[in-house]
């Protein structure tokens, strides 16, 4: 390009176009070359930033984006890359970087992202009728009702909820409440739900009643009171059978111990206890004397007190010995029963 006369493209109304080379173009050689190209094409590369028509900067720096935001609303001032000068010279015309429309977000007044269909409104009306069938309960314009609806999006039956956000479903009902209420009333008249049915909005499980402990009342008495209240609220069915008094209850106590009954009667059971009472004379005294006689003054002691202390001591030791022997026999039979499965398994193994 040496010796050639460049086209004076950086001239406006006969005046050199003012350009400012920003410090972001830090390379000295690049700044010098850029200044010469601008001057050879009719421009002024030495203008200050506040009076420049074009500000040239390095697009690979943060300063470039900052300049764009600073001057994007300033009319008549453009921020360009330092490579822009070369492109304009090659093309022979000044062309600033065009602006494009960027959607600022939001919707235009009266416009919906996805229009509601009659099917959408019908499904919404059925949802509200199932959750809040009676308007006087309230809650049809609350957030939670529609949030719960959109939480069911993973259910194939409620795949239709993904067409709109929960805010859109709520606003749709709110802006058309009168029409929706008529649709819901027709559905309720057909299904005839009762207030408080399971699944209706606003009804929750009643919390368990907890009684505070009263000072000075034992826990056993409080338990008895709670059981009495429980039976009063839920009486036992009259169809439940009762066990006769003379019928034995099946259980571990029915497991037989060899000769336990006879041993108990003979050595430590009720028979021995009756024997400890004494002879026939004392039993006769127990039956005949309705009132207990007491010793008055120096009078002889009554008949029920005639047993000597030595006899009482002897009888007590005898009963204690019998009780110990009976317990030893019971433990012996229990050990035999526990060893029985081991013996049976040993027999089976030896038989194999």
C-alpha positions in Angstrom: 0.0 0.0 0.0 3.1 2.2 0.0 2.9 5.1 -2.4 -0.8 4.6 -2.9 -3.3 7.3 -2.0 -5.8 5.8 0.5 -9.5 6.7 0.2 -10.4 9.3 2.8 -13.2 7.3 4.4 -12.8 8.8 8.0 -14.1 12.2 7.0 -17.5 13.5 7.9 -18.8 16.8 6.4 -15.2 17.7 5.4 -13.9 17.2 9.0 -11.7 14.4 10.2 -13.5 11.8 12.3 -12.3 12.1 15.9 -11.1 8.8 17.3 -9.7 7.8 20.7 -7.3 4.8 21.1 -8.1 3.4 24.5 -5.3 2.3 26.9 -6.5 -1.3 26.7 -4.5 -1.4 23.4 -1.3 -1.7 25.3 1.1 -2.7 22.5 3.1 0.3 21.4 3.7 -0.9 17.8 0.0 -1.7 17.4 -1.0 1.8 18.7 1.5 3.4 16.3 0.3 1.4 13.3 -3.3 2.1 14.2 -2.7 5.8 14.4 -1.0 5.9 11.0 -3.8 4.1 9.3 -6.4 6.4 10.8 -4.4 9.5 9.7 -3.8 8.2 6.2 -7.6 7.6 5.7 -8.5 11.1 6.8 -9.2 10.6 10.5 -8.0 12.1 13.7 -6.4 9.5 16.0 -5.5 11.9 18.8 -9.0 12.9 20.1 -9.8 12.7 23.8 -12.3 10.1 25.0 -15.0 12.6 26.0 -15.0 14.2 22.5 -14.3 11.2 20.3 -16.8 9.9 17.7 -15.2 6.4 17.9 -13.4 4.8 20.8 -11.1 1.9 19.8 -10.3 -0.7 22.4 -9.1 -4.3 22.7 -12.2 -6.6 22.6 -10.3 -9.3 24.7 -10.3 -7.1 27.8 -12.9 -6.4 30.5 -12.5 -2.7 29.7 -14.1 -3.2 26.3 -17.3 -4.6 27.8 -17.3 -1.8 30.3 -17.0 0.8 27.5 -19.9 -0.8 25.7 -22.2 -0.5 28.7 -21.0 3.0 29.4 -21.7 4.4 25.9 -24.5 2.1 24.6 -27.1 4.8 25.3 -25.0 7.8 24.3 -26.0 8.9 20.8 -23.3 9.6 18.2 -20.6 7.7 20.1 -19.5 4.2 19.1 -17.1 1.7 20.7 -15.3 -0.5 18.2 -12.5 -3.0 18.2 -9.0 -1.8 17.1 -9.4 -4.2 14.1 -12.4 -2.3 13.0 -10.1 0.3 11.3 -8.5 -2.2 9.0 -11.8 -3.7 8.0 -13.2 -0.3 7.0 -10.1 0.5 5.0 -10.3 -2.8 3.1 -14.0 -2.3 2.4 -13.6 1.3 1.5 -16.6 2.4 3.7 -17.3 3.2 7.3 -19.8 0.7 8.8 -20.4 0.7 12.5 -21.2 -2.5 14.3 -25.0 -2.9 14.0 -27.2 -3.3 17.0 -29.7 -6.2 17.3 -32.9 -6.6 19.3 -32.5 -8.6 22.5 -35.7 -9.8 24.2 -35.8 -8.0 27.5 -37.9 -10.8 29.1 -41.4 -10.8 30.3 -44.6 -10.9 28.3 -46.4 -8.2 26.4 -49.5 -6.9 28.1 -52.4 -9.3 27.7 -50.2 -12.0 26.1 -49.8 -15.5 27.6 -46.8 -17.8 27.0 -49.1 -20.7 26.3 -52.8 -20.1 25.9 -55.2 -22.0 28.1 -57.5 -24.4 26.4 -61.0 -25.6 27.4 -59.5 -28.9 28.4 -57.1 -27.1 30.7 -59.9 -25.2 32.5 -61.9 -28.4 32.8 -59.0 -30.3 34.4 -58.4 -27.4 36.7 -62.0 -27.2 37.8 -62.0 -31.0 38.6 -58.9 -30.5 40.7 -60.4 -27.7 42.7 -63.6 -29.6 43.1 -61.8 -32.5 44.6 -59.7 -30.5 46.9 -62.0 -27.6 47.9 -65.5 -28.6 46.9 -67.1 -25.9 49.1 -66.0 -22.3 48.5 -67.0 -21.1 51.9 -64.1 -23.1 53.4 -61.7 -20.8 51.6 -58.3 -21.5 50.0 -59.1 -21.4 46.3 -56.9 -18.4 45.7 -54.1 -19.6 47.9 -50.7 -20.6 46.7 -50.4 -24.0 48.3 -53.4 -25.5 46.3 -51.7 -24.9 43.0 -48.2 -25.7 44.2 -49.5 -29.2 45.2 -51.0 -29.5 41.8 -47.7 -28.9 40.0 -45.9 -31.2 42.4 -47.8 -34.1 40.7 -46.1 -33.5 37.4 -44.3 -36.8 37.6 -47.6 -38.7 37.7 -48.8 -39.7 34.2 -52.3 -38.8 35.2 -51.2 -35.2 35.9 -48.8 -34.7 33.0 -51.0 -31.8 31.8 -49.9 -29.6 34.7 -46.6 -29.0 33.0 -48.3 -26.8 30.4 -48.3 -23.9 32.9 -46.6 -22.8 36.1 -48.5 -22.9 39.4 -48.7 -19.1 39.3 -50.4 -19.3 35.9 -52.9 -21.9 37.1 -53.7 -19.7 40.2 -54.0 -16.5 38.1 -56.3 -18.3 35.6 -58.7 -19.2 38.4 -58.4 -15.8 40.1 -59.2 -13.8 37.0 -62.1 -16.1 36.0 -63.4 -17.1 39.5 -67.1 -16.7 38.7 -67.0 -18.9 35.7 -64.8 -21.5 37.5 -67.1 -21.5 40.5 -70.1 -22.4 38.4 -68.1 -25.3 36.8 -67.0 -26.5 40.2 -70.5 -26.3 41.6 -71.8 -28.5 38.8 -69.1 -31.1 39.4 -69.8 -31.1 43.2 -73.5 -31.6 42.5 -72.7 -34.7 40.5 -70.1 -36.2 42.9 -71.8 -35.1 46.1 -68.7 -35.1 48.4 -69.0 -34.6 52.2 -66.9 -32.1 54.1 -63.8 -33.6 55.6 -63.3 -36.5 53.2 -59.8 -37.8 52.9 -57.8 -35.9 50.3 -59.7 -32.6 50.7 -57.5 -29.5 51.1 -57.2 -28.2 54.6 -58.1 -31.3 56.5 -55.2 -33.0 58.4 -55.0 -36.0 60.8 -55.9 -35.1 64.3 -52.9 -35.0 66.6 -52.6 -37.5 69.3 -53.8 -36.2 72.7 -51.0 -36.0 75.3 -52.0 -35.5 78.9 -49.6 -33.6 81.0 -48.3 -35.4 84.1 -50.0 -34.3 87.2 -48.0 -33.6 90.3 -48.5 -36.1 93.1 -50.3 -38.7 90.9 -48.4 -42.0 90.4 -47.9 -43.1 86.8 -49.9 -46.3 87.5 -53.0 -44.3 88.4 -52.6 -42.1 85.3 -52.3 -45.3 83.1 -55.5 -46.7 84.7 -57.3 -43.4 84.0 -56.2 -43.4 80.3 -57.3 -47.0 79.9 -60.7 -46.2 81.4 -61.1 -43.3 79.0 -60.0 -45.5 76.1 -62.6 -48.1 76.9 -65.3 -45.4 77.3 -64.5 -44.0 73.8 -64.2 -47.4 72.1 -66.2 -50.1 74.1 -65.3 -53.7 73.5 -67.6 -55.5 71.1 -70.2 -57.6 72.7 -69.5 -60.4 70.2 -66.1 -61.1 71.9 -66.2 -64.4 73.7 -65.2 -65.0 77.3 -63.2 -67.9 78.7 -65.1 -70.0 81.3 -63.7 -70.1 84.8 -63.3 -73.9 84.7 -61.6 -74.0 81.3 -57.8 -74.3 81.5 -55.7 -71.8 79.4 -53.3 -73.4 77.1 -49.7 -72.3 77.6 -46.4 -73.2 78.9 -47.9 -74.0 82.3 -49.7 -77.1 80.7 -46.3 -78.7 80.0 -46.3 -81.8 82.2 -43.6 -82.4 84.8 -43.5 -86.1 86.0 -45.1 -86.4 89.4 -44.8 -82.7 90.2 -48.4 -82.5 91.4 -48.1 -85.4 93.8 -44.7 -84.2 95.0 -46.1 -80.7 95.6 -49.0 -82.0 97.6 -46.8 -84.4 99.5 -43.9 -82.2 100.4 -44.5 -78.5 99.9 -48.0 -77.8 98.5 -51.3 -76.9 100.1 -51.5 -80.2 101.9 -48.3 -79.5 103.8 -49.5 -76.0 104.5 -52.7 -77.3 106.0 -50.7 -79.8 108.1 -48.7 -76.9 109.6 -51.8 -75.5 111.2 -51.6 -78.1 113.9 -53.9 -80.8 115.1 -57.7 -81.1 115.1 -58.0 -79.2 118.3 -56.5 -76.0 116.8 -58.6 -76.3 113.6 -61.7 -76.7 115.7 -60.7 -73.6 117.7 -60.4 -71.7 114.4 -63.8 -72.7 113.2 -65.7 -72.3 116.5 -64.2 -69.1 117.8 -65.9 -66.3 115.9 -64.3 -63.7 118.1 -60.6 -63.6 119.0 -60.2 -63.9 122.7 -57.6 -61.8 124.5 -55.6 -62.4 127.7 -56.9 -60.2 130.6 -54.6 -59.6 133.6 -53.2 -62.9 134.9 -55.7 -65.1 133.2 -54.5 -68.0 131.2 -53.9 -67.4 127.5 -56.6 -68.2 125.0 -56.6 -71.5 123.1 -55.3 -70.0 119.8 -52.1 -68.8 121.6 -51.2 -72.1 123.4 -48.6 -73.3 120.9 -45.1 -73.1 122.2 -42.5 -71.0 120.5 -40.3 -74.1 120.0 -43.1 -75.8 118.0 -43.4 -72.7 115.8 -39.7 -72.6 115.2 -39.6 -76.4 114.4 -42.6 -76.1 112.0 -41.0 -73.1 110.2 -37.7 -74.9 109.6 -39.5 -78.0 108.4 -41.5 -76.0 105.8 -38.4 -74.2 104.6 -36.6 -77.5 104.1 -39.6 -78.9 102.2 -39.8 -75.8 99.9 -36.1 -76.1 99.0 -36.5 -79.8 98.2 -39.5 -79.0 96.0 -37.6 -76.3 94.1 -34.6 -78.6 93.6 -36.8 -81.2 92.0 -38.5 -78.6 89.7 -35.1 -77.4 88.5 -34.0 -80.9 87.9 -37.0 -81.7 85.6 -36.5 -78.4 83.7 -32.9 -79.3 83.0 -34.0 -82.7 81.7 -36.4 -81.0 79.3 -33.7 -78.6 78.1 -31.3 -81.5 77.4 -34.0 -83.6 75.6 -33.5 -81.8 72.1 -29.7 -82.3 72.3 -30.2 -86.0 73.1 -32.7 -86.5 70.2 -30.3 -84.8 67.7 -27.5 -87.0 68.9 -29.6 -90.1 68.4 -30.5 -89.0 64.9 -26.9 -88.4 64.0 -25.8 -91.8 65.4 -28.7 -93.5 63.5 -27.4 -91.9 60.3 
